[in-house]
């Protein structure tokens, strides 16, 4: 009876629209739900980049341990496949001072090593992840964006990281738009098809790691020296548990004071005809990250589509019809020649945000470990943090993550948090109107 009650109160997201990235891929046939009680050595909640990173590293450390991963969705359809597909090789700190350079250098080394592991993990996969080292552009259209871009340039210069300054004409040559006034190009970025990437990483897990999809964690509680996890059809009893479900950790009553659930939205066009492609500059595969957090992320994909990601909601998914109209408006501001181009897919996704940008990471309770609050950079950082959680749980030495990447700061409870988010968002939208 208790499990039935938990099922009725299951608050995991049921997205209004299908993930467009995943819809481009063949239907997966190998999904498996947890139907019988299990007693693994470790249970991992969340089969995204953090959870898979943790599982792989745990298996390397303790190959005889039984490892179970559960996920509320199917691989590719959930949040890990709903993002923009940017894999940054450097840890960003636009406002870093000279005092931060040693710390940032250590962060960048960890990020770069993790990026290499991701590439190696999918190098021989039969799934085409469309992963290419394209670099990335940062572009600004107004005063607020230009000021932020200057800070970013200062950071790159102090860090002695390769980059290229681009004026309006140079940007247009590369990517086909004169919407932006200035930009910076950094080679330290890969672009990938995110749904394909998470599928490939999951597919390549060792056989000893057991993955269960459509299996949300409904409740987690202490049972003497064990943790007991209730799912819709079965229970998991384990001595150690890793919380790797990012924005959804609060659904289990964990991290509520530090992590908020934020929705962002993506529009993906139909494949462009040759005339439309000719308007998009000389680059075949490029990506733009905004200089302001409320700005637009843009991509041109290898299969000749345009992706735009923007807009934020707090706590609940917005009206996707209105979202689509706003996204299309922003896209046509940047590419007015594409007035007839339509979206093939529009969808939302969640991310875990912290107030100060630092992650919630480490042992949060006895034999309970968490990594949440990647703040939109979850592919590489999530993989890194997940692997290091496995090290921590097995008493291996780990770098001081909180010292290097920060520590999530406390946020006020509801309704003050929501009010604060709405107020700050309104102010920032006004400040950054030229970037949206």
N, C-alpha and C positions, 0 to 999 in steps of 0.2 A: 504493500500500500504506500509506503513512504516513497519508493522509486516512482510510482505513478504520480504522486503529488509533485515530485521534483520535475518530472516530464512536463506537467502542465505549467510549471513556473519557469521553464527553460527560456532564458532571455537572450540566447545567442542569436545573432543577426540572421534574418532572412531577407536578403537583398531584393529590392524591387526589380532590378534588371540583371540579366546574365552578364558575366564577365566577357567583354568583347575579345580580349586576347585569347581566352580559353576557347571561345566559339570558333576561332580560326583553326583550331587543332582537331585531330581525330578524336572521337569519343573514346574515353578510357574504359576498358573492360575488366580491369583487375582490382576494383575496389573491394574492400573487405571491412565489415563492421565487427566490433567486439560483441560476441554473443554469449561468452562463458566467462566466469570469474577467473582472474589471473593473479599470480603472485610473483611478478618479476623482481629483479634486483633493483631496478630503477624504472620509474614511470615518467614519461615526458608528455606534458600537456601542450599540444600545439605542434603541427608538422610543417611549420614554416622554416625560414632560413635559420632561425635560432635553434629550434627543436632538432632539425636535421643535423645542424652543426654540432650540437651537444651529443646526439646519438652516435655520430660517426667517431667523434673523439673518444667517447666512453668505450666504444668497441675497440679502439686502438689500445686504450689503457688496460682494459679488462675484457679480453676477447671471450672469456667463458661466462660472463654475466649475461643474464636474460634482460633485454631492453625492450620496453613497450612504448610506442608513441601513439597517442590518440589525437584525433582532430575532429572538430565539429563539422567540417565541410569535406569536400573531395579535393584531392591535390590538383591545383591549377585553377579551381573555381573560387577558392577563398581569397583572403586578403593578400597572401604572398604573390598571387598571380594577377592582382588588380592594380599594381603600382605602375610607375612610368618606365621602369626597366633601366634606370641609371645605376651603374656600379662605379662609384667613385674610388679612385686609388689613393686619395689623400683625405685626411681628416680636415674639415673646413673650420676656419676660425677667422672670419673677416675682420674682427677687431683685435686680433692677437697683437700683443706688444713684444718688444725685444725680449722681455722676461719670459715669454711663453715659448720661445723658439725651441728650447731643448725638449720641453714637454711635447710640443707639436711634432718634432722630429721623431720621437719615440712612438707617438700615435700613428704617424704616417708609415713607419716601418711595420707596425703590426697590421695596419690596413693593407699595405702592399703585399705582405706575405699571405694574408687571407685571400686576397684577390687571385693570387697565383694558385692557391689550393682550389678555389672555385673553378677556375679555368681547367685545371688538371682533372677535376672530378667529372666534368662533362665532355672532355676532349674526345672520348671514344663512344659517346652515347649515340644511339640511333635516332634520338630526337634532335632536330635542328633547333638550337636555342637562339640562332641568329645573333650570336655574341661576337662583337667586333670592338676593337680598341679605336674608337672614333674620336676620342676627346670630347670636350663639351664647350659650348659657348655660354657666357654670362653676358646679358645684354640689358641696357637701360634706355628707357624712353623719356623720362622726365628728371627733374632735379633730385628727387628722393632716391631714385634708382642710380643716377650718376654718382651721387655721394656715397652710396653703398658700394658701388663698383670700385671707386677709388680706394676704399678701405680694403677690399678684397685684393686689389692690385698691390697695395702696400704689404699685405700679408705674403703674397706670392714672391714679391721681391725680397723681403726679409728672410723668407724660407729658402731662397735661391731655387725656386721651382720654376721650371720652364713655362712661359706663357707668351701670348702675342696680343698686342693692343690693336683694335680694329675700329676705324672710323665708320661712319654711316655707309659710305660707298663700298668699302671693303666687305662689310657685313652683307650688303645686298648682293655683291658678287658671289658670296659663299652660299647664302641661304635664301636669297630671292625676296627679301622684304626690306623696305626703308622705314619701317615703323620705329626702329630703334635708332638712337643717336650715336651710341658708342657701345663697344663690346670688348670682351676679353676671351681669348681662346686658350684653353688648357688641355694638353694631351692626356691628362691623368684621369681618363674615364673610359669605361666600356659601356656600350648599349646592348641590351638583350631583349628578347621576347620573354617577359617575366613569367607567363604561365608555362611556356615551354621549359624555361630554366628550372622552375621548382619541380616540374614533372621529371626532368632528367635527374636532378639531385635525389629525388625520392626513389626513382627507378634503380639508381645505382647503389642504394643502401645494401650492405651485407645481408645475407639471408638470416643471420642471427638476430637482426633487428626487426621486430614485428610491428608493422604499421596498421592501424585501424582507423578507417575513415568513417564519416557520418557518425562519429562517436563523441559527442560533447561531454566534457566533465560537468556534471550537474552540481556536485558538492564534493568538497574535500574536508576530511575531519581526521583528528588524531585518534588512533586506537592503540593504546599502550605505546609500544615503541615503533609502531607502524603508522603509515598514512593510508587511509582508505578513500578511494576515489569512486564515487557513484557515477555511472553512465546510464543511458536509457535501458540497456538490457543486461548489464553485468557490472560487477565491482572489480576494482583493482586494489590489491593490498601489497604495499611495498614499503621498504625501509627508507628509501630516498625518492624524492620527487623533484622534478624541474618544471617550473612554471614558465612556459615559452609561448604563451598566447597573446602577448603584447597588449593591445588595446582592450582585450577581454579579461584581463586578470581581475579586474574589479567585479566581474560576474561571480567570482569565487570568493568575494570578500577580501581580496588581497590587493594591496597597493592603492586603495581608493584615495588615500590622502596625498598621493604623489603623481598618479597617471590619469589623464583624461582621454576620453574617446572622441576623436575628431574625424569627421567625414570630409573627404575630398572627392572630386568628380572628374571623370575622363570622357572625352569624346574622341572617337576614332572614325575617320572618314572611310568611305569606299575607296577602292583602288583608283588612283588618279589616271586619267588618260594622258597621252603623250603631250598634248598642248598644256595641260595643267602642270605636268612635271617640268616642262621647260621654263615655267615661271618661278621655280624654286631654287635657282642658283646652281652652282657647279657641283656642290656636294651631293652624293647619292644617299647618304645616311648620316644625319646630324641630329644633335639635341641642344636645346637651349634651357638653361635653368634661370629662374628669375633672380633679380638682385634684391627683391623685396619678397617676404614670405607670403604675401597675398597676390603676388604676380602670377603669370602664366608659365607653365612648363610646356615646351613644344618639342615634338620629334617628327622627323621624316624617317619612315621605316624602310628596310630593304625591299619590301614588297610594294613600295610606292604609295603609302598612305600617310596622312598627317594625323598626329595625335596632339590633343591639347588637354592640359590638366590644370584646373583652377577651382576656386570657390570652396568655402569651408562652412560646415555646419557643426553645431555642438550637440553631441548626444544622440540625435535622431537623424535619420536620412531624410533629405529634402524632397521636394517635388521634382522628379526627373524631367518632366516636360518643360518646366520653367528653366531648369538647369541646362537642358539642351539648347534652349534659345539663347541663354547668356553665353554659353561656350561658343556657339556658332557666331554670335556677334563679335566676341573677342578674336576668333580666328579670322573673320573677314576684315576686321580692322587691320590685321597684320598682312593679310593677303587679299586685297580687294579684287584682284583679278580672278579669284576663285569663288565668285558670287553664286555659282550654280552647284558647287560641291556640297554634298550632304554627308551627314554622319551615318555610318553603317551601324554603329553601336554607341550607346551612352550608358555609363554605369558609375556607381559610387563604390567607395572602399573606405575602410577605417584605418586609422593609425593611432598609436599611443603617443600622446604628447605630454611632456613635463614642462613646468613653468619656466625653468631655467635652462632647458635643453640637455641636462645631465641624465643619464640612464638610472633606472632603479635596478640595481645589479648586486648579486651576492647571496649569501645565506640569510634569508629573511626570517626563518624559524629553524628549529632543530631539524637538520636533514631535509629542509625545504629550501630550494634555490630558485632564484628568479632573475630573468632579464627582460625588462620591459622599458618602454619609452625610448624607442630608437628615433623618434621625431622625424620620420620620413626618410631615414637613411638605412633601412633595415636589411638590405640584401647583404652588403659586405659587413657592416657593423654587427648585424644580427648573427651572421655566421661566426664572426670572431668571438662575440660575447658568449654564444652558445658553447663553443669549444672550450673556452676558458672556464665556464661553469662546470663542465665535466672534469676539468683539471682540479678545480677547487673542491668538488665533492669527493674526489679520490685522493685528497691530501697532496696533490702536486703543487709545486710553486707556481704562482701566477703573478703577473704584474699588478700594480695597484691601479685597478680600473677607475676607481673613484677619484684618485689623484690625477690620472691622465685624462679621463674623459668627463670628469665632473660627477656630481651626485645629485640625483633628483631632489628638488626642494619641496617642502610642504606646501600644499595648496588648501585654501579654505573649503569647508564643506558646502554642499548645496543648501539654498539656492544662490549663495554668494559667488560660487565659482562660475556658474552659468551667467549670472549678471555681469561679472567681471569680464568673461570671455566676449560676451555680446558688446560690451562697452568698448573694450580694447579693439575688437574687430571693426567696429564702426569708425573709430578714430583712425585706425590704420588704413581702412578703405579710402577715407578722405585724403589722407596723406599720399597714398600710393595710387590715386585714381589714374595717373598716366601709365602705370605699369599693368593695369588689368584689362 
